[in-house]
Amino acid sequence: MSVVGANATPRRLAISLLPWLWLGLFVLAPFLIVLGISLSTAGYGSPPVEFFIGSHAGHFRIAPILDSYVLLGGDSLYIRAFLDSIGMAGATTIFCLLIGYPMAYVMARSPERLRPLLMMLVILPFWTSFLIRVYAWIGILKDNGLLNDLLIWLGIIHQPIMILNTPTAVLIGMVYAYLPFLVLPLYATLEKLDWTLLEAAADLGAKPWESFFRVTLPLSWPGTLAGALLVFVPACGEFVIPELLGSARLPMIGTVLWTEFFANRDWPVASAIAVVLLVVLAAPILFIQGRQAAAGRTG
């Protein structure tokens, strides 16, 4: 037994180190590379970056340059792009919650034999290319598209309204694209709830809406938070939907990042944008996780 135990300990240690190795290779190392590029200056080589190298007391040193970060803080274009991206991601998350929570709730309360079918309907869009689905929305939202034709046929409007190339079109596309990311974790949480708690609340005189806000909603909070983060975080850096459905009047940070990398070939500024975006998104996530961990310890 002692030999088996001695062999098991290094094996468990190796298994526990695998996730850290993965994070180090594919998360930390790329981040450090991007951080290093953000502390350089734009050049004309390949890659188009130059590090400031000087000498001090006979020793060579590489000095970090914060010009890219100073530029981000002083240029209204980048500030507006960050604010617009966060605002659009926040609106997308809110609408996904308003639409996705009833969907997940109905799925969880449906008969067990219907749940696989409902689940398949939610994930069915993933069977089609993301790019094709966004292009389909162009045909729906353009001036002579399906939506305007339907509204005219119903008599709601008398002439086509401009939806495509507006923030509204971007919001519609992003809500459509990211809605499953909220429904799936929320459904997984709601499905495991003990519905007899609602019956107990009703026996104690609670109305259905009171049972929902006092029992169902608090117990489904972990799934709601997970789904909201799965929507908000990638929505902040979304590039394809704003590029195809939006316009230059809505400079999302993903579009600005692509422009700096490939059009302007200003890798330091583009890397600085990526670093700032990562910090902006990681800070609230770490804060929420810390609060949840603290609540778990006190609970």
C-alpha positions as CSV (number, residue, x, y, z in Angstrom):
1,M,0.0,0.0,0.0
2,S,2.8,2.4,0.8
3,V,4.4,1.8,-2.6
4,V,1.1,2.5,-4.3
5,G,0.5,5.6,-2.2
6,A,4.0,6.8,-3.0
7,N,3.4,6.3,-6.8
8,A,0.0,7.9,-6.6
9,T,1.2,11.2,-5.1
10,P,3.5,12.1,-8.0
11,R,0.8,11.0,-10.4
12,R,-1.8,13.3,-8.7
13,L,0.7,16.1,-8.7
14,A,1.3,15.7,-12.4
15,I,-2.4,15.7,-13.2
16,S,-2.9,18.8,-11.0
17,L,-0.1,20.5,-12.9
18,L,-1.6,19.9,-16.3
19,P,-4.2,22.7,-16.1
20,W,-1.6,25.1,-14.9
21,L,0.7,24.1,-17.8
22,W,-2.1,24.6,-20.2
23,L,-2.9,28.1,-18.8
24,G,0.8,29.0,-18.8
25,L,1.3,28.0,-22.5
26,F,-1.9,29.2,-24.0
27,V,-2.9,32.1,-21.7
28,L,0.0,33.5,-19.8
29,A,2.7,33.2,-22.5
30,P,0.6,34.9,-25.2
31,F,-0.4,37.6,-22.8
32,L,3.2,38.3,-21.9
33,I,4.1,38.5,-25.6
34,V,1.3,41.0,-26.3
35,L,2.2,43.0,-23.2
36,G,5.8,43.1,-24.4
37,I,4.7,44.4,-27.9
38,S,2.6,47.0,-26.2
39,L,5.7,48.4,-24.5
40,S,7.5,48.8,-27.8
41,T,7.3,51.3,-30.6
42,A,6.1,50.9,-34.2
43,G,8.8,50.0,-36.7
44,Y,9.2,49.0,-40.3
45,G,10.5,45.5,-40.0
46,S,8.8,42.2,-39.6
47,P,7.2,42.2,-37.1
48,P,6.8,46.0,-37.2
49,V,8.0,46.7,-33.7
50,E,11.1,48.1,-32.1
51,F,12.2,48.0,-28.5
52,F,14.2,50.8,-27.0
53,I,17.6,49.4,-26.2
54,G,20.1,51.5,-24.5
55,S,23.2,51.1,-22.2
56,H,23.6,52.0,-18.6
57,A,26.9,51.5,-16.7
58,G,28.2,49.4,-19.5
59,H,25.1,47.1,-19.5
60,F,22.5,46.9,-22.2
61,R,18.9,47.3,-21.1
62,I,15.5,47.3,-22.7
63,A,13.4,50.1,-21.5
64,P,9.6,49.9,-21.6
65,I,7.8,52.6,-23.5
66,L,4.3,53.7,-22.3
67,D,3.5,55.8,-25.4
68,S,0.8,53.5,-26.6
69,Y,-1.0,53.6,-23.3
70,V,-0.7,57.4,-23.1
71,L,-2.2,57.6,-26.6
72,L,-5.1,55.4,-25.6
73,G,-5.9,57.6,-22.6
74,G,-5.6,60.8,-24.6
75,D,-7.4,60.0,-27.9
76,S,-11.2,60.3,-27.9
77,L,-11.5,57.6,-30.6
78,Y,-10.1,54.8,-28.4
79,I,-12.1,56.0,-25.3
80,R,-15.3,56.1,-27.3
81,A,-14.6,52.7,-28.8
82,F,-14.1,51.2,-25.3
83,L,-17.3,52.9,-24.0
84,D,-19.4,51.9,-27.0
85,S,-18.1,48.3,-26.8
86,I,-18.9,48.1,-23.1
87,G,-22.3,49.8,-23.6
88,M,-23.2,47.5,-26.5
89,A,-22.1,44.4,-24.6
90,G,-24.1,45.5,-21.6
91,A,-27.2,46.0,-23.7
92,T,-26.7,42.7,-25.4
93,T,-26.4,41.0,-22.0
94,I,-29.6,42.7,-20.7
95,F,-31.6,41.7,-23.7
96,C,-30.3,38.2,-23.6
97,L,-31.4,38.0,-20.0
98,L,-34.8,39.3,-20.8
99,I,-35.3,36.8,-23.6
100,G,-33.2,33.9,-22.4
101,Y,-34.4,33.6,-18.8
102,P,-38.0,32.8,-19.9
103,M,-36.7,30.4,-22.5
104,A,-34.5,28.6,-20.0
105,Y,-37.3,28.6,-17.4
106,V,-39.8,27.1,-19.8
107,M,-37.3,24.5,-20.9
108,A,-36.6,23.5,-17.3
109,R,-40.3,23.2,-16.5
110,S,-41.2,21.3,-19.7
111,P,-41.9,17.5,-19.6
112,E,-38.6,15.6,-19.5
113,R,-39.3,13.9,-22.9
114,L,-39.4,17.4,-24.6
115,R,-36.3,18.8,-23.0
116,P,-33.8,17.2,-25.5
117,L,-35.8,18.6,-28.4
118,L,-35.9,22.1,-26.9
119,M,-32.1,21.8,-26.2
120,M,-31.5,20.8,-29.8
121,L,-33.5,23.9,-31.0
122,V,-31.3,26.2,-28.9
123,I,-28.0,24.8,-30.2
124,L,-29.3,24.2,-33.8
125,P,-27.9,27.6,-35.0
126,F,-24.4,26.4,-34.1
127,W,-24.6,23.8,-36.9
128,T,-24.4,26.7,-39.4
129,S,-21.4,28.9,-40.0
130,F,-21.4,32.0,-37.8
131,L,-20.4,34.2,-40.8
132,I,-23.3,32.8,-42.9
133,R,-25.8,33.5,-40.1
134,V,-24.6,37.1,-39.8
135,Y,-24.9,37.5,-43.6
136,A,-28.4,36.2,-43.3
137,W,-29.3,39.1,-41.0
138,I,-28.2,41.5,-43.7
139,G,-30.9,40.1,-46.0
140,I,-33.4,40.4,-43.1
141,L,-32.5,44.0,-42.0
142,K,-31.8,45.8,-45.3
143,D,-34.2,48.4,-46.7
144,N,-35.9,45.9,-49.0
145,G,-35.3,43.0,-46.7
146,L,-37.7,40.6,-45.0
147,L,-38.3,42.6,-41.9
148,N,-39.3,45.8,-43.8
149,D,-41.5,43.9,-46.2
150,L,-43.3,42.2,-43.3
151,L,-43.8,45.6,-41.5
152,I,-45.2,47.1,-44.7
153,W,-47.4,44.2,-45.3
154,L,-48.8,44.4,-41.8
155,G,-49.5,48.1,-42.3
156,I,-47.2,49.1,-39.4
157,I,-45.0,51.3,-41.6
158,H,-45.6,52.7,-45.1
159,Q,-42.1,52.9,-46.3
160,P,-38.9,51.0,-45.5
161,I,-37.0,52.2,-42.4
162,M,-33.2,52.1,-42.1
163,I,-32.2,49.3,-39.7
164,L,-29.0,48.0,-41.4
165,N,-25.8,49.9,-40.6
166,T,-27.2,51.2,-37.3
167,P,-26.5,50.4,-33.7
168,T,-29.9,48.7,-33.6
169,A,-28.8,46.2,-36.3
170,V,-25.6,45.5,-34.3
171,L,-27.6,44.9,-31.1
172,I,-30.1,42.5,-32.9
173,G,-27.2,40.5,-34.4
174,M,-25.3,40.3,-31.1
175,V,-28.4,39.2,-29.1
176,Y,-29.2,36.6,-31.7
177,A,-25.6,35.3,-31.8
178,Y,-25.0,35.2,-28.0
179,L,-28.4,34.2,-26.7
180,P,-27.6,30.4,-26.6
181,F,-24.6,31.2,-24.4
182,L,-26.9,32.5,-21.7
183,V,-29.7,30.0,-22.2
184,L,-27.6,26.9,-21.8
185,P,-25.9,27.5,-18.4
186,L,-29.1,29.0,-17.1
187,Y,-31.1,26.0,-18.1
188,A,-28.5,23.7,-16.5
189,T,-29.0,25.5,-13.2
190,L,-32.8,25.7,-13.4
191,E,-33.1,22.0,-14.3
192,K,-31.5,21.1,-11.0
193,L,-33.7,23.2,-8.8
194,D,-36.0,21.6,-6.3
195,W,-39.4,22.7,-7.6
196,T,-41.1,21.5,-4.4
197,L,-39.8,24.7,-2.8
198,L,-42.2,26.6,-5.0
199,E,-45.0,24.4,-3.7
200,A,-43.9,25.1,-0.1
201,A,-43.9,28.8,-0.8
202,A,-47.4,28.6,-2.2
203,D,-48.6,26.7,0.8
204,L,-47.2,29.5,3.0
205,G,-49.3,32.0,1.0
206,A,-46.7,33.4,-1.5
207,K,-48.1,34.5,-4.8
208,P,-46.4,33.1,-8.0
209,W,-44.5,36.2,-8.7
210,E,-43.3,36.3,-5.0
211,S,-42.2,32.7,-5.3
212,F,-40.2,33.5,-8.4
213,F,-38.4,36.5,-7.0
214,R,-37.8,35.0,-3.5
215,V,-37.1,31.4,-4.5
216,T,-36.4,30.7,-8.1
217,L,-34.4,33.8,-9.0
218,P,-32.0,33.7,-6.0
219,L,-31.4,29.9,-6.5
220,S,-30.7,30.4,-10.2
221,W,-28.3,33.2,-9.6
222,P,-25.1,31.1,-10.3
223,G,-26.4,30.1,-13.7
224,T,-27.6,33.7,-14.4
225,L,-24.2,35.1,-13.6
226,A,-22.3,32.5,-15.6
227,G,-24.5,33.1,-18.6
228,A,-24.2,36.9,-18.3
229,L,-20.4,36.6,-18.2
230,L,-20.4,34.2,-21.2
231,V,-22.3,36.9,-23.2
232,F,-20.7,40.1,-21.9
233,V,-17.0,39.1,-22.2
234,P,-16.9,38.0,-25.9
235,A,-19.5,40.7,-26.8
236,C,-17.0,43.4,-25.7
237,G,-14.5,42.3,-28.3
238,E,-16.9,41.3,-31.1
239,F,-15.6,42.2,-34.6
240,V,-17.7,40.4,-37.3
241,I,-21.2,41.6,-36.3
242,P,-20.3,45.3,-36.0
243,E,-18.3,45.2,-39.2
244,L,-21.1,43.6,-41.2
245,L,-24.2,45.0,-39.6
246,G,-22.9,48.3,-38.2
247,S,-21.2,51.3,-39.5
248,A,-18.3,53.7,-38.8
249,R,-20.5,55.7,-36.5
250,L,-20.2,52.9,-34.0
251,P,-16.5,52.2,-33.5
252,M,-16.4,49.0,-31.6
253,I,-13.1,48.1,-30.0
254,G,-12.8,44.9,-32.0
255,T,-13.0,46.9,-35.2
256,V,-10.4,49.4,-33.9
257,L,-8.1,46.6,-32.9
258,W,-8.3,45.0,-36.4
259,T,-7.6,48.4,-38.0
260,E,-4.5,49.0,-35.9
261,F,-3.1,45.6,-36.5
262,F,-3.8,45.1,-40.2
263,A,-4.5,48.5,-41.8
264,N,-2.2,50.8,-39.8
265,R,0.3,48.1,-38.8
266,D,0.7,49.8,-35.4
267,W,1.2,46.6,-33.3
268,P,2.2,48.4,-30.1
269,V,-1.1,50.4,-30.0
270,A,-3.1,47.3,-31.0
271,S,-1.4,45.3,-28.3
272,A,-2.1,48.0,-25.7
273,I,-5.8,48.0,-26.7
274,A,-5.8,44.2,-26.1
275,V,-4.1,44.5,-22.8
276,V,-6.4,47.2,-21.5
277,L,-9.5,45.3,-22.7
278,L,-8.3,42.2,-20.9
279,V,-7.7,44.1,-17.7
280,V,-11.1,45.8,-18.0
281,L,-12.9,42.5,-18.4
282,A,-10.8,40.5,-16.0
283,A,-11.1,42.9,-13.0
284,P,-14.9,42.5,-12.5
285,I,-14.7,38.8,-13.1
286,L,-12.0,38.4,-10.4
287,F,-14.0,40.6,-8.1
288,I,-17.2,38.6,-8.5
289,Q,-15.3,35.3,-8.1
290,G,-13.7,36.7,-4.9
291,R,-17.1,37.7,-3.5
292,Q,-18.6,34.3,-4.3
293,A,-15.7,32.5,-2.7
294,A,-16.0,34.7,0.4
295,A,-19.8,34.1,0.5
296,G,-19.1,30.4,0.3
297,R,-16.7,30.4,3.2
298,T,-19.0,32.4,5.4
299,G,-22.0,30.3,4.3
